[in-house]
Amino acid sequence: MRLSLTAALFIVNLALVANGRAQSGSANPYAAKCQMCHGATGLGDTPAGKAMGARAFNSPDVIKESDADLLAVIKNGKGKMPAFAGKLTDGEMNVLIAYIRKLQ
């Protein structure tokens, strides 16, 4: 009985990990969609970021934005930033918000 319970828990954990990867995409959505402008560190200091006026994620105006505000920017775009609604899943957008918060 103990072995089957352990095996069942392992399978459930494996399924949750696989589901998390499916929601966030196996590729890093930040690297695929954001890094070209916002840079690896989120400072917006890439040539494309400088040309487009990408905001640094550690700037006070970005830090004070709520997760809902960030989600709206990702979905609808802002300024020269394109909209990603229909290009990214809700799960990928939530992964991006969490990553932006880590870069702050």
Secondary structure, 3 states (H helix, E strand, C coil): CHHHHHHHHHHHHHHHHHHHHHHHCCCCHHHHHCHHHHCCCCCCCCHHHHHHCCCCCCCHHHHCCCHHHHHHHHHHCECCECCCECCECHHHHHHHHHHHHHHC
